Amino acid sequence: MFRLTIGFGRKRITTSFYNKLYNATTHSSANNAYFKRTFFNSAFNASSNSSGSSSSNFANNTISAFNYKVSVAYQPKDRSDPIYEKVLVAKNSPTGEDNYFINQRESNDLFCGVADGVGGWIEMGEDSSAISRELCSKLSEFTNKDKFSSTTKQLLIESFNEVVKEGVVKAGSTTCIAAHLKPNGELEVSNLGDSWCGVFRNDSLVYHTNFQVLSFNAPYQLSIIPKYILDSAKTKGSGFIRNTPEEADDYKFQLMKNDVVILATDGVTDNVDTGDLANFLRDNEISTKTQSQENLDRITKDLVGKTVALSKDPQFPSIFSQELSKITGANYVGGKEDDITLVLVKVE
């Protein structure tokens, strides 16, 4: 049995690459396997295209069939590694390389999402949290513009293009998932990378997004990379993962009252099986009882806290360790420490 401690969530892949999607419902089992998704696409063509909490809830002053209560909780991974001392903004980010946005325009009209910056950029002296932070800021900003009414994919396209245009982010990569819960109960989602959205009904998973990955632990990602870095990689015969917002997968699903919608970064799904998420919701009677905002916040924070504890457990059979065991043929065990961010929505 192998127990891994590699970096601090900054992915360094040394095993063979396999172009394989995770299965979020697979019961699979890396002691504190500190990995972060790679941004360096050395196995592919160089020009590849390939703890805190807060809440947002409007008073129920809008007459409609659906209303949404939303809560978010998060916990960054440990950043005691001296490498973070060079970029204090990244070290002190309350959500780590993760970020989120919530814009509830009315009680029945909610935009939300999460983004997960690729931590490997810190090794190049860049703020690895900048791109997810700026992207989520733009996502929130655009949904406020003239009652934004376009698709979530167009939202992602316009927001990312604006981040590139503004030039605040000098270098970085991020995944992103954006959702719109509409007044008529329709859930619209655009996902690029390995963050996740799932809908639970009567404490069972009834709908979910799929991960977009090039290989194990190498998801699709939106990247801003200076020309000199690209040129340097090209001379070495390697390149970077560079996807476009247009490559995001799109989803639509009709919600029902008492559904629970979860959006989460891979810090959650690499550790916790969706069946365990369903059990947690059942134990907290979240679908069967009306939830006050205070109670919803407590439940969301408790779920993140339990996930953090599992990610640090050297004996826990995490999804990540089981997937790694399948790929390598070795027996890995343990949680995967990472930034953890989760948005939970109760449909009422």
Secondary structure, 3 states (H helix, E strand, C coil): CECCCCCCCCCCCCCCCCCCCCCCCCCCCCCCCCCCCCCECCCCCCCCCCCEEEEECCCCCCCCCCCEEEEEEEECCCCCCHHHHHCHHHHCCCCCCEEEEEEEEECCEEEEEEEEECHHHHHHCCCCCHHHHHHHHHHHHHHCCCCCCCCHHHHHHHHHHHHHHHCCCCCEEEEEEEEEECCCCEEEEEEECCCEEEEEECCEEEEECCCCEEECCEECCEEECCHHHHHHHHHCCCCECCECHHHCEEEEEECCCCCEEEEECHHHHCCCCHHHHHHHHHHCCCCCCCCCHHHHHHHHHHHHHHHHHHHCCCCCCCHHHHHHHHHHCCCECCCCCCCEEEEEEEEC
